[in-house]
């Protein structure tokens, strides 16, 4: 992995309460790919100083949100850092990056940023397991797409990947969420849409090459594409956890879903550490 230069924000914020004593840092990184500073939230377990090294879950936000979206709207997820002795990193994926390296806008290279630059920064500044066995990635909505997209494309970096209410097939939504700004219009650049949607990346998977968990509510507008992804994974004999229950595209659903995601990631970390 190439070396990247980063800036660590001098001021760290610490959050502590009776229910959750996790340590929360706000860091500022520098992306060489995009030539700009980008913030992220880092959640450490309260016993961080006594631990030798620990696994990391990269938790991605959705469309129109930012690096602190999970803290502001999904409060409670950080308790899992203490529960499982893991770190959680919430990157800033831009307002509408979809975590791609955009083929039409070189100001959007969030695939490179998250999978290489940010991972390199976190590994250089914190006591992490510097191996795919100690890294997982997941997210909600746009970040659900990002979790699987980056996980599948970068299996050398991440050992587990997940999605909550993810846009796992973007093609039915050609006019939504600024995706055409990042890929070009579907009518004019169909190849960009075909090769940058999760459901078309399954040929990169082999059974158990990547631990997978997918979760989507039955009332979600992404439910059908998640069902299709699940069935395609079954057809290809790719093991995965699939969760579907009543609920829509909303924070009450994600605040519940993230607990299952973190348990799944913790189980993955524990399993590979025993080998």
ABEGO torsion letter per residue (X at the ends): XBBBBBBBBABBBBBBBAABABBBBBBBBBBAAAGBBBBBBBBBBAAAAABABBBBBBBBBBBGBBAAAAAAAABGAAAAAAAAGBBBBBBBAEAAAGGBBBAABAABBAAAAAAAAAAAAAAAABBBBBBAAABBBBEBEAAAAAAAAAAAABAAABABBBBBGBBABAAABAABGGAAAAAEBAAABAAAAAAABAAAAAAABBBGABBBBBBBBAABAAAAAAAAAAAAAAAAGBBBBBBBBBEBBBAAAAAAAAAAAAAAAAAAAAAAAAX
